[in-house]
Amino acid sequence: MNDTKKRNMKILWIAVLAIAVTAGCIALIVLNQNKNNNTDASSSASASSSASASASADTASEISVKCNSYSVYTLDDTDFGFVIAKAHVKAPSAISLDLDHFTTEDGIKLSAVSEYTEALNEKGYSLETLKTADAIITSSDTETDINLFIPYKNKDAETLKVTCDLNANCDLSFNLSSSDHTGEALKKKTETAAPTEQSALSVTIDHASEIDPEKVLTDNDEAYFLPSTARVFGFHVHVTAPSGQSVQIVSASFDGGENGIVQAEKASVHTSVQASIINQSISDTGDGYLFIILLDPGHTISSINGTMNLQMNDASQNASLEASLG
C-alpha cells in the first residue's frame, strides 16, 4: 500500500471515530433531558396531590352541623331510647357527608343503626314518615336540613353527646330529661273497619299505648285527678269521611271480654299533645284519641284484646273495630 492510500485510510478512521463520539454525546444529552422531564413531572404530581389533600382537609374543617330542634323518644317496649334531631348542614361546596364520622358516647355510629330501626319495626313502629337520613347526607346545595335518627342505650341517661371526627363544629348534644314522646305517632296502623252501608267511610285504630296519669288534663287544661290505681290508655283513631258527608264520634266503649266493658272518657279529657276525637266533626279526614281508664290495683293487666264500639252522630255510620291495649 503506498503512502497516499495509508493517509486516506487514516483520515477515514478519524472521521468515523469523530462521528461516533458526536452521536454518543447527543444520546447522553437526550437521556439527561428525559430524566429531568420525568423528575419535573413527578414533582408536579406530588405537589398536585399535596394540594388536593390540603383542599380536602380545608373542606372538612369548614363543614358545620347544627341542631335546629329535636324530640326524645322513650318507648316502654324497647330497651333503648332515641332522638330525632332536625339538623342543618352547611359546607363550602355541594354536600356529601358520611354519617360514619358521627359516633354517640355509647359507641354507636350513625351510619350503622339498622339493628335499632329493625327492632322498632318488629315492635310495630315506623320511621318512614320522619324521612331520616341514610348513611350519607347528599345535596347539590351548600346547605340542607335533614332528620337524624340517634339511638342511645341507657334509657335513664339525662344527656347524650354525639362527636364528629371532622371538626368540633359538627358535635351535637341533647338533654334527654324532657322526653314526652311515647312513640304513638310512629305506630303502624293495624285495623280497618268499613261498614257495608257506607263503603267510603274508613276508620282505623292503632294499638293503644299507656299514658302517665299525671299528664292527663281536663277542662281549661286542669289536671284530671285519678285514683292511684288508675291506668290510662290512649287509642289513636283515624277517620276518612264519606264523600259529601261528615262523621262525628259521640261516644265509644271498649269491650274487653271477661275484663268487662269500659266507656271512653268524655271529649274534655286530653293531654298536652293528644286531643280527644269525641265530638269532632270530620268532613274529610281527621284523627284524635279515645282515652280508656282501667282500675288495676296490682298492675296485673299486661294486655287485653277486645272490640272498640263507636257510636256516631249518624247511627248508620256506627262501627266496631278490633282493638288491643297493654
Backbone bond lengths (Angstrom), bond angles and torsions (degrees), N, CA, C in turn:
res aa  C-N    CA-C-N  psi(-1)  N-CA   C-N-CA  omega(-1)  CA-C   N-CA-C  phi
1 M - - - 1.486 - - 1.526 106.81 -
2 N 1.327 118.70 129.28 1.459 121.41 -178.48 1.514 110.27 -78.46
3 D 1.278 117.01 171.56 1.481 121.64 -175.25 1.517 112.21 -64.40
4 T 1.323 116.87 -34.42 1.471 119.57 -178.94 1.517 110.91 -64.20
5 K 1.292 119.02 -44.16 1.476 122.18 -179.89 1.514 110.29 -66.01
6 K 1.329 116.61 -38.72 1.467 118.64 178.83 1.526 110.43 -62.52
7 R 1.344 114.29 -41.95 1.469 117.34 -179.76 1.531 111.67 -64.47
8 N 1.334 116.43 -39.93 1.473 120.22 179.41 1.533 111.32 -64.51
9 M 1.318 118.00 -39.42 1.472 121.57 179.05 1.526 110.93 -64.59
10 K 1.314 114.62 -40.15 1.468 119.00 179.55 1.527 110.47 -62.66
11 I 1.340 113.38 -43.62 1.482 117.58 179.71 1.537 110.41 -62.09
12 L 1.343 116.54 -39.67 1.479 120.97 179.92 1.520 111.84 -62.69
13 W 1.335 116.09 -44.55 1.471 119.57 -179.98 1.541 110.96 -65.96
14 I 1.298 115.36 -37.24 1.479 117.89 178.49 1.530 109.89 -63.65
15 A 1.348 116.34 -39.92 1.475 120.54 -179.88 1.524 111.39 -65.29
16 V 1.356 115.31 -43.77 1.484 119.25 179.28 1.530 110.60 -61.51
17 L 1.332 115.39 -43.97 1.475 119.40 -179.96 1.524 111.35 -62.36
18 A 1.343 115.90 -39.76 1.473 119.79 179.70 1.531 111.37 -64.03
19 I 1.352 114.73 -41.06 1.482 118.54 179.26 1.531 110.54 -64.42
20 A 1.335 116.03 -41.56 1.482 120.08 -179.76 1.517 111.14 -62.98
21 V 1.332 116.26 -43.48 1.473 119.98 179.62 1.524 110.64 -63.49
22 T 1.350 115.75 -41.72 1.476 119.59 179.65 1.531 111.07 -62.82
23 A 1.365 116.10 -44.34 1.479 119.55 179.57 1.521 111.02 -62.26
24 G 1.320 117.31 -39.81 1.478 119.88 178.50 1.508 112.20 -62.89
25 C 1.325 115.82 -40.95 1.476 119.07 179.25 1.530 111.19 -63.99
26 I 1.334 114.33 -42.36 1.474 118.19 179.36 1.525 110.65 -61.89
27 A 1.332 117.13 -41.81 1.479 121.39 179.36 1.519 111.29 -61.60
28 L 1.334 116.08 -42.58 1.474 119.96 179.21 1.527 110.88 -63.11
29 I 1.336 116.57 -40.73 1.474 120.28 -179.62 1.529 110.47 -63.33
30 V 1.370 116.80 -43.62 1.467 121.26 -179.52 1.517 110.65 -63.42
31 L 1.336 117.27 -45.84 1.476 120.64 179.58 1.518 111.19 -60.66
32 N 1.313 117.44 -40.28 1.457 121.27 -179.50 1.524 111.38 -65.27
33 Q 1.338 116.63 -40.12 1.475 120.29 178.15 1.527 111.24 -64.25
34 N 1.357 117.02 -42.28 1.475 120.39 178.09 1.518 111.10 -60.74
35 K 1.332 115.88 -40.64 1.471 119.76 179.90 1.517 110.85 -62.57
36 N 1.341 115.71 -42.90 1.468 119.86 179.34 1.527 111.52 -63.92
37 N 1.358 115.54 -40.26 1.471 119.58 179.24 1.517 110.86 -63.09
38 N 1.341 116.80 -43.05 1.478 120.52 179.52 1.517 110.86 -63.50
39 T 1.328 117.04 -39.32 1.469 120.98 179.79 1.515 110.17 -64.54
40 D 1.368 116.07 -41.91 1.468 119.88 179.42 1.517 110.96 -64.59
41 A 1.362 116.62 -40.73 1.472 120.36 -179.85 1.509 110.67 -64.52
42 S 1.345 115.54 -42.04 1.471 119.53 179.50 1.511 110.49 -63.22
43 S 1.340 115.95 -41.57 1.469 120.02 179.87 1.524 110.59 -64.20
44 S 1.351 115.86 -40.05 1.468 120.12 179.88 1.515 110.92 -64.49
45 A 1.358 115.26 -43.83 1.469 119.32 179.87 1.513 110.73 -62.96
46 S 1.329 116.41 -41.10 1.467 120.26 179.69 1.515 110.35 -64.34
47 A 1.322 115.96 -42.40 1.470 119.75 179.53 1.503 110.55 -64.41
48 S 1.359 116.13 -41.13 1.465 120.24 179.49 1.516 110.66 -62.91
49 S 1.352 116.82 -42.66 1.471 121.07 179.54 1.508 110.95 -62.65
50 S 1.329 116.53 -42.66 1.463 121.06 179.78 1.519 110.40 -64.06
51 A 1.345 115.67 -40.54 1.472 119.57 179.56 1.508 110.60 -64.86
52 S 1.363 116.66 -39.69 1.467 120.76 179.71 1.514 111.00 -64.64
53 A 1.338 116.24 -44.20 1.468 119.96 179.57 1.518 110.49 -63.34
54 S 1.344 116.09 -39.83 1.453 120.15 178.85 1.522 111.01 -64.51
55 A 1.346 116.76 -40.93 1.468 120.90 179.26 1.513 110.62 -64.62
56 S 1.365 117.05 -40.07 1.460 120.97 178.81 1.514 110.95 -62.83
57 A 1.329 116.10 -43.24 1.469 120.30 179.19 1.519 110.50 -63.61
58 D 1.353 116.08 -40.73 1.465 119.50 178.91 1.525 110.63 -62.64
59 T 1.349 117.62 -41.22 1.468 121.60 179.24 1.513 110.88 -61.63
60 A 1.341 117.02 -45.69 1.466 120.91 -179.75 1.519 111.21 -61.35
61 S 1.331 117.10 -37.53 1.461 120.00 -178.03 1.525 112.49 -71.84
62 E 1.343 116.92 -18.80 1.463 120.79 -178.03 1.522 112.98 -95.18
63 I 1.337 118.88 -8.10 1.466 121.31 177.55 1.524 109.57 -72.04
64 S 1.316 116.81 139.44 1.468 121.11 176.08 1.523 110.07 -134.37
65 V 1.332 115.50 146.13 1.462 122.23 176.95 1.525 107.45 -130.25
66 K 1.317 116.59 120.63 1.458 121.71 179.37 1.523 109.47 -121.06
67 C 1.320 116.65 144.75 1.464 121.45 179.21 1.527 109.49 -93.76
68 N 1.332 116.46 117.20 1.468 120.73 178.34 1.528 111.44 -77.64
69 S 1.335 116.29 -42.34 1.464 121.83 179.55 1.520 107.49 -162.82
70 Y 1.340 115.46 163.97 1.457 118.44 179.20 1.523 110.75 -156.84
71 S 1.330 114.99 157.75 1.464 121.87 176.92 1.528 108.11 -126.14
72 V 1.334 115.22 139.42 1.466 121.48 -179.15 1.527 108.47 -106.78
73 Y 1.323 116.24 128.50 1.457 121.99 -178.28 1.527 109.91 -115.81
74 T 1.345 115.68 126.84 1.462 121.38 171.62 1.524 106.94 -126.62
75 L 1.318 116.09 111.93 1.456 121.83 -176.02 1.519 109.99 -101.94
76 D 1.326 116.34 139.69 1.462 120.47 -178.58 1.519 112.40 -67.49
77 D 1.324 117.75 -26.20 1.465 119.92 -173.61 1.527 113.23 -103.31
78 T 1.330 118.06 18.75 1.464 120.74 172.57 1.526 108.39 -130.01
79 D 1.337 116.78 155.61 1.464 120.68 -179.45 1.532 111.36 -96.78
80 F 1.299 117.17 18.49 1.465 121.70 177.08 1.526 108.98 -144.47
81 G 1.300 115.93 160.24 1.452 121.60 173.42 1.524 109.15 -111.11
82 F 1.320 116.68 175.20 1.461 118.41 176.61 1.518 110.66 -156.29
83 V 1.323 113.81 158.24 1.456 122.76 178.80 1.526 108.24 -116.46
84 I 1.323 116.40 135.28 1.462 121.30 169.15 1.524 105.98 -106.25
85 A 1.326 115.71 108.80 1.462 120.86 -175.47 1.526 110.58 -108.78
86 K 1.325 116.34 129.19 1.461 120.90 173.53 1.524 107.32 -88.59
87 A 1.327 116.01 107.62 1.457 120.89 -173.53 1.525 111.10 -107.42
88 H 1.338 114.89 148.07 1.472 121.51 175.72 1.525 107.64 -110.09
89 V 1.329 116.16 119.55 1.467 122.03 -177.84 1.524 108.82 -105.52
90 K 1.326 115.51 133.45 1.457 121.25 179.96 1.519 109.18 -132.32
91 A 1.330 117.04 134.43 1.464 122.27 -178.67 1.526 109.36 -142.38
92 P 1.336 117.47 159.96 1.475 119.68 179.98 1.517 113.93 -73.27
93 S 1.346 116.90 -13.26 1.466 120.82 179.29 1.522 108.28 -145.02
94 A 1.328 117.49 -173.28 1.470 120.97 179.56 1.530 109.90 -50.53
95 I 1.332 115.31 139.51 1.473 120.33 -170.36 1.524 111.52 -86.39
96 S 1.332 115.22 130.68 1.468 123.40 169.38 1.527 106.20 -146.17
97 L 1.324 114.92 91.39 1.461 120.86 -171.69 1.521 110.09 -116.53
98 D 1.328 116.65 115.58 1.465 122.77 -179.06 1.528 109.18 -80.81
99 L 1.330 116.70 125.83 1.466 120.53 -179.89 1.521 112.41 -70.63
100 D 1.325 117.46 -5.18 1.466 121.10 174.36 1.527 110.96 -63.50
101 H 1.332 117.40 -18.75 1.468 121.43 179.04 1.530 111.80 -75.06
102 F 1.345 118.24 -13.38 1.463 121.92 -173.61 1.525 110.35 -106.79
103 T 1.334 116.54 129.51 1.470 121.87 -178.07 1.523 109.48 -135.32
104 T 1.337 117.26 131.63 1.464 120.77 176.69 1.521 109.59 -78.40
105 E 1.323 115.75 166.26 1.464 118.80 179.36 1.530 111.71 -68.10
106 D 1.354 117.67 -11.75 1.464 121.51 172.63 1.526 111.88 -83.38
107 G 1.345 116.77 -4.10 1.455 119.98 -178.60 1.517 113.71 87.75
108 I 1.338 117.24 14.57 1.465 121.31 -179.81 1.523 109.49 -90.92
109 K 1.336 116.45 122.98 1.456 120.62 174.80 1.532 108.88 -83.97
110 L 1.308 116.51 135.46 1.457 120.41 -176.11 1.530 112.66 -69.26
111 S 1.328 116.30 -10.94 1.462 120.02 175.83 1.529 111.67 -87.23
112 A 1.352 116.98 -6.74 1.476 121.09 -175.00 1.524 109.80 -133.00
113 V 1.337 115.56 68.28 1.470 120.65 -177.11 1.522 111.85 -117.55
114 S 1.327 117.32 15.89 1.464 120.40 -174.24 1.528 112.38 -62.06
115 E 1.336 118.15 -33.36 1.464 118.88 -178.98 1.530 111.20 -64.89
116 Y 1.329 116.97 -29.05 1.459 120.76 179.40 1.537 111.42 -80.12
117 T 1.319 116.94 -40.85 1.472 118.81 177.58 1.525 110.65 -67.26
118 E 1.341 117.02 -35.33 1.466 120.22 177.57 1.524 111.09 -67.44
119 A 1.341 116.52 -37.56 1.470 120.13 177.79 1.529 110.34 -63.97
120 L 1.333 116.78 -40.03 1.468 120.30 177.30 1.523 110.72 -64.46
121 N 1.318 115.80 -41.88 1.464 120.38 179.91 1.526 111.20 -61.50
122 E 1.335 116.42 -39.99 1.462 120.65 179.16 1.532 111.86 -65.12
123 K 1.339 116.41 -27.73 1.470 121.16 179.57 1.528 112.08 -88.55
124 G 1.329 117.10 2.51 1.465 119.85 177.47 1.509 115.10 92.50
125 Y 1.355 117.34 17.60 1.461 120.86 178.38 1.532 110.06 -106.98
126 S 1.324 115.85 154.41 1.465 120.48 179.04 1.527 109.50 -139.09
127 L 1.329 115.65 134.95 1.470 121.49 176.71 1.523 111.82 -96.94
128 E 1.315 116.68 7.73 1.466 121.05 -172.88 1.525 112.28 -58.58
129 T 1.325 117.09 -42.14 1.467 119.69 -176.83 1.527 112.40 -69.82
130 L 1.343 116.91 -19.89 1.462 120.26 -178.64 1.523 112.14 -83.20
131 K 1.345 117.17 -16.49 1.467 122.40 178.08 1.520 111.55 50.74
132 T 1.328 115.73 56.58 1.461 120.73 179.51 1.524 110.70 -73.69
133 A 1.337 115.70 157.84 1.462 121.66 -176.45 1.521 111.23 -69.38
134 D 1.331 115.36 148.00 1.459 121.22 171.95 1.525 108.87 -83.87
135 A 1.313 117.23 -154.16 1.462 121.07 -174.82 1.530 112.91 -69.76
136 I 1.337 117.19 -26.14 1.464 120.65 -177.90 1.535 109.33 -131.78
137 I 1.342 115.98 132.44 1.461 121.65 174.91 1.515 108.06 -92.10
138 T 1.319 116.91 121.05 1.467 120.46 179.99 1.523 110.37 -127.07
139 S 1.322 115.09 146.40 1.464 121.39 175.97 1.523 108.23 -161.71
140 S 1.312 115.98 141.59 1.467 119.79 176.46 1.525 111.20 -75.43
141 D 1.333 116.74 -13.33 1.459 121.56 177.76 1.533 110.00 -91.04
142 T 1.309 115.45 172.52 1.468 120.43 177.96 1.524 112.45 -92.60
143 E 1.335 117.60 -6.20 1.459 121.96 177.10 1.525 108.79 -139.50
144 T 1.332 116.72 142.75 1.464 120.83 177.78 1.520 109.66 -157.99
145 D 1.337 116.10 156.73 1.463 122.82 174.84 1.521 108.83 -109.60
146 I 1.317 116.32 140.47 1.465 120.59 -176.81 1.526 109.34 -150.22
147 N 1.336 116.80 147.77 1.460 121.26 175.34 1.524 109.81 -90.73
148 L 1.320 116.17 131.34 1.464 122.36 179.29 1.527 109.78 -109.39
149 F 1.319 116.29 133.09 1.468 122.52 174.21 1.522 107.54 -95.90
150 I 1.347 116.04 117.41 1.471 121.25 -173.84 1.532 109.02 -126.25
151 P 1.326 119.09 98.25 1.470 120.81 178.70 1.526 112.01 -80.54
152 Y 1.326 115.70 154.03 1.470 119.85 173.32 1.525 108.70 -140.07
153 K 1.346 116.24 149.05 1.454 121.83 -169.42 1.537 113.37 -84.90
154 N 1.311 117.12 -38.26 1.462 120.89 -175.68 1.524 110.27 -91.35
155 K 1.343 116.65 104.57 1.461 120.51 -176.96 1.525 112.55 -70.17
156 D 1.343 117.27 -13.64 1.466 120.82 178.46 1.528 112.23 -92.96
157 A 1.313 116.98 -2.17 1.466 120.30 -179.01 1.527 110.27 -64.01
158 E 1.323 116.33 147.38 1.460 121.43 -179.78 1.532 112.23 -98.95
159 T 1.333 116.70 -22.80 1.459 120.62 179.43 1.529 109.53 -136.91
160 L 1.309 115.13 161.90 1.461 121.48 177.87 1.522 108.10 -143.48
161 K 1.345 115.58 130.60 1.454 120.82 177.73 1.523 110.02 -116.98
162 V 1.319 115.53 140.82 1.468 122.49 175.68 1.518 107.09 -124.16
163 T 1.329 117.05 121.43 1.453 120.84 -179.24 1.525 110.32 -104.17
164 C 1.335 114.85 152.18 1.469 122.01 179.83 1.520 108.35 -123.26
165 D 1.327 116.94 132.21 1.467 120.06 -177.20 1.528 112.97 -82.75
166 L 1.346 117.45 4.05 1.460 120.19 176.44 1.527 111.11 -82.45
167 N 1.324 115.48 -53.20 1.462 121.15 176.62 1.521 108.90 -169.12
168 A 1.322 116.35 164.91 1.466 121.77 -175.84 1.521 112.75 -68.69
169 N 1.335 117.92 -17.68 1.461 120.44 179.14 1.522 112.99 -70.75
170 C 1.331 116.61 -7.94 1.457 120.88 179.41 1.529 112.25 -105.12
171 D 1.342 118.06 -1.98 1.464 120.76 178.51 1.528 110.16 -68.53
172 L 1.334 115.88 147.78 1.460 121.67 -179.50 1.518 109.86 -129.65
173 S 1.330 117.41 151.05 1.466 121.48 175.82 1.519 109.05 -144.20
174 F 1.351 115.54 149.86 1.458 121.13 -174.08 1.522 110.67 -139.56
175 N 1.337 115.07 145.26 1.460 122.16 172.51 1.526 107.86 -94.83
176 L 1.329 117.14 115.51 1.459 121.10 -174.85 1.527 113.30 -90.29
177 S 1.322 117.50 -7.10 1.462 120.06 -174.55 1.521 113.11 -74.50
178 S 1.340 117.22 -12.92 1.467 120.00 -176.60 1.524 112.76 -94.98
179 S 1.328 116.83 19.72 1.466 119.94 -176.60 1.526 111.67 -65.49
180 D 1.342 116.93 124.03 1.468 121.05 172.46 1.514 110.25 -137.41
181 H 1.338 116.31 19.70 1.462 121.14 178.19 1.530 108.91 -103.12
182 T 1.318 115.83 117.69 1.460 120.32 -178.76 1.521 112.18 -93.54
183 G 1.316 117.99 -1.97 1.457 121.26 179.02 1.512 113.85 87.35
184 E 1.324 117.11 6.73 1.467 120.02 -177.45 1.530 111.06 -57.58
185 A 1.335 116.09 -41.31 1.465 119.38 -177.40 1.524 112.81 -68.70
186 L 1.340 116.81 -16.22 1.462 120.37 -179.14 1.518 112.98 -91.13
187 K 1.331 117.50 -4.94 1.461 119.74 -175.93 1.520 111.45 -73.64
188 K 1.318 114.01 141.14 1.459 119.48 177.82 1.521 109.16 -73.75
189 K 1.306 116.15 143.93 1.458 120.94 177.08 1.524 108.38 -72.72
190 T 1.336 115.20 133.85 1.466 118.45 -171.33 1.519 115.00 -115.54
191 E 1.314 118.11 -38.74 1.461 120.18 -173.07 1.527 110.93 -119.24
192 T 1.299 116.73 141.53 1.459 122.07 178.42 1.516 110.43 -133.75
193 A 1.323 116.01 136.54 1.466 120.12 176.79 1.516 108.75 -131.04
194 A 1.323 116.84 137.51 1.467 121.38 178.05 1.517 108.84 -138.87
195 P 1.325 118.97 104.29 1.465 121.18 179.10 1.522 110.73 -56.69
196 T 1.324 115.90 140.21 1.466 120.60 -174.65 1.523 112.37 -62.81
197 E 1.362 116.63 -33.48 1.457 118.08 -177.41 1.526 112.16 -76.77
198 Q 1.338 117.39 -11.81 1.461 121.41 177.83 1.528 107.30 -132.89
199 S 1.326 117.15 73.97 1.457 121.13 -173.52 1.517 113.35 -62.52
200 A 1.344 117.80 -24.68 1.457 120.62 -179.18 1.520 112.28 -83.78
201 L 1.339 117.83 -11.82 1.462 120.72 178.24 1.519 109.38 -78.93
202 S 1.312 115.82 131.33 1.461 120.72 177.74 1.518 109.55 -130.15
203 V 1.329 115.84 130.54 1.460 121.61 177.01 1.521 107.59 -130.98
204 T 1.327 117.15 129.19 1.463 121.27 175.35 1.518 108.57 -125.27
205 I 1.314 115.37 151.47 1.462 120.67 -179.79 1.520 109.04 -138.26
206 D 1.323 116.10 131.65 1.458 121.38 -178.52 1.531 110.39 -87.16
207 H 1.319 114.82 160.08 1.463 120.95 172.75 1.529 108.74 -58.01
208 A 1.319 117.24 134.25 1.463 120.81 -174.19 1.522 111.99 -75.04
209 S 1.318 115.82 146.69 1.459 122.69 174.37 1.523 109.46 -114.53
210 E 1.318 116.01 148.48 1.461 119.85 179.34 1.525 109.72 -79.25
211 I 1.322 115.92 142.46 1.461 123.06 -177.02 1.526 109.17 -118.53
212 D 1.308 116.43 140.26 1.458 121.72 176.34 1.535 108.62 -61.72
213 P 1.347 118.73 120.08 1.478 120.79 -178.75 1.523 113.45 -55.42
214 E 1.340 117.06 -28.78 1.459 119.75 -178.85 1.523 112.36 -69.95
215 K 1.342 117.69 -15.06 1.458 121.20 -179.95 1.529 112.40 -94.89
216 V 1.339 116.79 0.17 1.461 120.35 -178.42 1.526 109.08 -84.84
217 L 1.339 116.12 132.18 1.460 122.50 -175.88 1.524 109.64 -122.00
218 T 1.355 114.63 166.50 1.464 120.02 176.14 1.525 108.22 -134.32
219 D 1.344 118.51 -148.57 1.459 121.60 -175.85 1.524 111.92 -52.39
220 N 1.352 115.39 140.14 1.468 122.17 178.07 1.526 112.46 58.54
221 D 1.327 115.86 26.87 1.468 122.29 178.67 1.528 112.39 59.10
222 E 1.317 115.85 28.56 1.459 118.92 176.01 1.526 110.02 -83.21
223 A 1.330 115.73 154.23 1.460 120.78 -178.98 1.529 110.11 -61.74
224 Y 1.312 116.05 139.94 1.469 122.33 178.50 1.525 106.64 -97.88
225 F 1.325 115.47 102.04 1.460 119.70 -173.33 1.522 110.67 -73.26
226 L 1.328 115.57 128.17 1.465 122.62 -177.35 1.520 109.43 -129.47
227 P 1.321 117.31 152.98 1.464 119.46 176.37 1.521 111.02 -64.96
228 S 1.319 116.62 158.06 1.462 121.20 -176.27 1.516 112.43 -64.58
229 T 1.338 117.11 -19.76 1.470 120.21 -178.90 1.528 112.72 -88.70
230 A 1.342 116.76 -0.65 1.462 120.48 -174.90 1.526 111.32 -77.41
231 R 1.338 114.70 141.89 1.455 122.43 172.27 1.529 107.73 -125.46
232 V 1.317 116.90 132.63 1.461 121.92 -174.12 1.531 109.45 -110.61
233 F 1.329 115.29 131.22 1.464 120.84 178.18 1.535 109.07 -123.71
234 G 1.324 116.04 138.20 1.458 120.94 179.50 1.520 111.19 -115.19
235 F 1.338 116.49 124.21 1.462 122.70 175.79 1.530 108.32 -99.86
236 H 1.326 117.11 122.70 1.462 120.85 178.62 1.531 108.44 -86.58
237 V 1.332 116.53 119.02 1.468 122.23 -174.76 1.532 109.16 -112.43
238 H 1.346 116.19 135.62 1.459 122.34 178.86 1.532 108.23 -119.84
239 V 1.328 117.08 133.40 1.466 121.52 -176.34 1.520 110.10 -128.12
240 T 1.330 115.22 134.59 1.468 122.05 168.80 1.525 107.07 -118.54
241 A 1.314 116.24 118.84 1.470 120.81 -174.57 1.524 111.17 -79.26
242 P 1.344 116.46 153.08 1.473 119.84 174.26 1.523 109.74 -64.01
243 S 1.318 116.55 151.84 1.455 121.14 179.99 1.525 110.61 -58.27
244 G 1.343 115.51 127.21 1.455 120.66 177.31 1.515 114.60 79.53
245 Q 1.330 117.89 4.28 1.466 120.87 -179.96 1.527 109.94 -127.31
246 S 1.307 115.16 165.15 1.463 120.89 175.36 1.524 109.23 -116.96
247 V 1.321 115.30 157.74 1.464 121.93 179.82 1.522 108.02 -125.68
248 Q 1.325 115.31 135.28 1.462 119.73 178.10 1.524 108.79 -141.02
249 I 1.340 115.92 116.19 1.469 120.90 175.46 1.524 107.73 -82.40
250 V 1.337 117.06 118.11 1.462 119.98 -177.21 1.529 112.20 -97.69
251 S 1.341 116.85 -22.34 1.461 120.39 176.52 1.519 108.51 -164.35
252 A 1.320 115.17 164.15 1.465 120.05 179.81 1.513 109.07 -154.02
253 S 1.322 115.31 154.99 1.462 120.44 177.07 1.521 109.20 -143.19
254 F 1.327 115.06 143.25 1.466 121.23 178.81 1.522 108.86 -104.28
255 D 1.339 115.94 118.31 1.465 122.07 179.05 1.522 108.07 -95.65
256 G 1.338 115.95 105.47 1.454 121.54 -178.34 1.515 113.71 -95.60
257 G 1.330 117.11 22.32 1.466 119.97 178.91 1.507 111.07 67.03
258 E 1.324 117.09 -123.93 1.466 121.32 -178.37 1.521 112.23 -65.77
259 N 1.330 117.32 -13.98 1.469 121.20 177.06 1.521 112.27 -84.41
260 G 1.336 116.51 -4.46 1.450 120.82 175.92 1.519 113.67 92.84
261 I 1.332 114.77 179.44 1.469 122.68 -179.66 1.521 108.84 -107.50
262 V 1.328 115.92 131.18 1.463 121.26 -177.97 1.525 108.47 -121.88
263 Q 1.337 116.77 128.59 1.451 121.27 177.95 1.533 110.14 -77.45
264 A 1.303 115.63 139.67 1.466 119.92 174.98 1.520 109.63 -68.05
265 E 1.328 116.45 151.18 1.463 121.35 -178.83 1.537 110.68 -68.28
266 K 1.322 116.06 159.51 1.455 122.64 -177.21 1.538 111.01 -67.69
267 A 1.326 115.94 170.49 1.459 121.91 -172.66 1.522 113.70 -62.72
268 S 1.332 118.02 -25.76 1.463 120.21 -175.81 1.524 112.94 -75.63
269 V 1.342 117.59 -14.84 1.467 120.57 -179.02 1.528 109.24 -78.77
270 H 1.355 115.66 131.32 1.463 121.19 -176.98 1.516 109.22 -161.89
271 T 1.333 117.03 -179.71 1.464 122.49 169.14 1.528 107.16 -124.89
272 S 1.312 116.77 179.90 1.468 119.58 -178.57 1.525 112.12 -66.17
273 V 1.341 117.81 -19.79 1.473 120.89 -178.10 1.518 113.18 -125.79
274 Q 1.328 118.70 1.09 1.462 122.16 -177.01 1.523 109.42 -131.17
275 A 1.345 116.77 115.74 1.459 122.20 -179.20 1.522 110.18 -98.81
276 S 1.320 115.59 148.04 1.465 120.50 177.68 1.525 109.92 -71.39
277 I 1.336 116.13 146.01 1.466 120.57 176.37 1.522 111.29 -92.36
278 I 1.346 117.28 -9.71 1.462 121.53 179.99 1.536 109.39 -60.18
279 N 1.339 115.29 131.41 1.467 124.22 177.18 1.532 114.41 70.24
280 Q 1.329 118.42 6.01 1.471 119.58 172.27 1.531 108.76 -71.88
281 S 1.325 117.55 132.62 1.461 121.55 175.52 1.523 107.66 -95.38
282 I 1.335 116.03 113.69 1.461 121.74 -174.65 1.527 109.05 -112.77
283 S 1.341 115.86 118.01 1.467 120.00 -179.17 1.528 112.03 -105.14
284 D 1.302 117.57 -12.23 1.476 121.63 178.11 1.528 107.99 -130.20
285 T 1.307 116.93 -91.55 1.463 120.98 173.86 1.520 108.67 -131.02
286 G 1.297 116.30 152.04 1.454 121.14 178.94 1.517 110.55 -165.84
287 D 1.309 115.37 167.22 1.459 119.42 178.69 1.518 109.93 -151.66
288 G 1.292 115.41 165.78 1.455 122.51 -179.83 1.516 109.01 178.64
289 Y 1.316 116.35 -170.01 1.465 120.76 -173.26 1.531 112.04 -121.04
290 L 1.318 114.37 147.59 1.457 122.61 166.98 1.522 107.12 -108.91
291 F 1.335 116.47 125.78 1.455 120.92 -177.06 1.528 109.93 -104.02
292 I 1.328 115.61 125.70 1.461 122.45 178.98 1.525 108.24 -116.29
293 I 1.325 116.20 132.49 1.467 121.12 179.62 1.522 109.42 -114.55
294 L 1.321 116.34 125.37 1.464 122.80 177.47 1.514 109.19 -114.85
295 L 1.328 116.80 141.70 1.456 121.38 173.27 1.527 107.58 -95.01
296 D 1.308 115.63 114.95 1.467 121.29 -174.16 1.524 108.49 -136.19
297 P 1.344 117.78 80.72 1.468 121.64 -173.01 1.528 113.88 -53.50
298 G 1.307 117.69 -42.27 1.453 119.27 -177.56 1.513 114.18 -97.68
299 H 1.331 116.49 8.21 1.464 121.01 -175.03 1.519 110.45 49.06
300 T 1.318 115.04 50.75 1.468 120.83 -176.80 1.526 112.29 -92.78
301 I 1.335 116.97 -14.05 1.463 119.72 -177.96 1.526 109.24 -80.78
302 S 1.312 116.31 119.77 1.462 119.84 178.49 1.521 111.28 -96.86
303 S 1.324 116.98 -39.96 1.464 120.66 177.00 1.527 109.07 -163.27
304 I 1.331 114.93 152.81 1.468 121.20 177.25 1.521 108.43 -137.63
305 N 1.309 116.56 127.77 1.459 121.71 172.12 1.522 108.32 -101.42
306 G 1.305 116.26 130.97 1.460 118.90 -177.38 1.513 111.90 -157.64
307 T 1.337 114.51 -152.89 1.463 121.59 -177.31 1.521 109.62 -130.63
308 M 1.327 116.17 133.23 1.460 120.89 174.64 1.532 107.67 -99.75
309 N 1.323 115.80 118.76 1.464 122.02 -179.69 1.519 108.88 -100.28
310 L 1.329 116.31 122.61 1.461 122.19 -176.89 1.518 109.94 -108.14
311 Q 1.332 115.95 125.46 1.462 121.45 175.73 1.527 108.14 -103.28
312 M 1.336 115.60 120.69 1.460 121.00 -176.39 1.525 110.86 -98.41
313 N 1.327 115.41 162.21 1.459 120.68 174.03 1.530 109.93 -61.17
314 D 1.330 116.45 -36.52 1.464 122.95 171.98 1.523 106.80 -98.43
315 A 1.329 117.07 106.59 1.465 121.39 -172.73 1.527 112.98 -58.92
316 S 1.336 117.81 -23.17 1.464 120.05 179.23 1.535 111.82 -69.10
317 Q 1.343 116.52 -13.63 1.459 120.88 -179.80 1.534 112.35 -96.99
318 N 1.337 117.22 -0.11 1.468 119.24 -179.07 1.526 110.63 -51.57
319 A 1.326 116.03 144.13 1.462 120.05 -176.60 1.524 110.03 -142.44
320 S 1.317 116.16 152.34 1.465 123.49 173.73 1.521 107.65 -127.50
321 L 1.335 115.51 130.69 1.460 121.08 -176.01 1.527 109.68 -129.46
322 E 1.318 115.43 145.60 1.461 119.90 172.12 1.519 107.93 -67.43
323 A 1.327 116.32 138.41 1.458 120.55 -178.12 1.526 108.59 -148.86
324 S 1.323 115.22 156.37 1.467 119.78 178.59 1.508 109.35 -145.10
325 L 1.320 115.24 154.78 1.453 121.00 177.99 1.516 109.43 -139.07
326 G 1.311 114.88 164.94 1.452 120.41 178.17 1.508 112.02 94.23
